[in-house]
Amino acid sequence: MFDFFPVGVGIALIGIAFLFVGWRLIPIRNQGQHEADMPFRVGDYVSEATLSENSPLVGKAVTDLEALSEGTVSGVAIIRGGMRRNAPGSRWRLTANDVLILESDPHDLHSLVTSASLLLIGPKENETAGKQAVETAVAEAVITAGSPMIGVSSTQLELRER
């Protein structure tokens, strides 16, 4: 019975030392975020916006766009004349009707869209068939661990038909 005594005493002493001193070595979590909210935290969104002709950013550099948003919105790409320019340089000038690919928090994106006179691009139905443009809304969903959607592609779910 006492064969395990030296090992057990050693582990017990280490455990007691941790309870008195070692817990201070564990980093403190952010007090503003609740543990229950952590699975629902969403990162930045990637959105497309068109630079209107009356925007104050026409003729300005990409860095001016990011400075207007105080660094919270980053320009990922610019589509001009059907050509996509990924990670545009700081001297790249913006022109009217440029499509900007922007990455940011939704609230920061909204403030930039209003201050820079940008037009968000949303999906539209085929207007040649006589259909009206569709209002775009953002919806967030969480797929739980036991969901039948796990491992199924969007094509198999037929999301476009719904």
SULGI-V535799 format. One record per run of one state. SS is the DSSP state (helix for helix, strand for strand, loop for the rest). FROM is the first residue (numbers start at 1). TO is the last residue. If there is no record, write none. Layout:
SS;FROM;TO + SS;FROM;TO
//
This chain:
loop;1;4 + helix;5;20 + loop;21;21 + helix;22;25 + loop;26;34 + helix;35;40 + loop;41;44 + strand;45;51 + loop;52;60 + strand;61;61 + helix;62;68 + loop;69;73 + strand;74;80 + loop;81;82 + strand;83;86 + loop;87;92 + strand;93;93 + loop;94;98 + strand;99;104 + loop;105;105 + helix;106;116 + loop;117;117 + strand;118;120 + loop;121;126 + helix;127;129 + loop;130;153 + helix;154;157 + loop;158;162
//
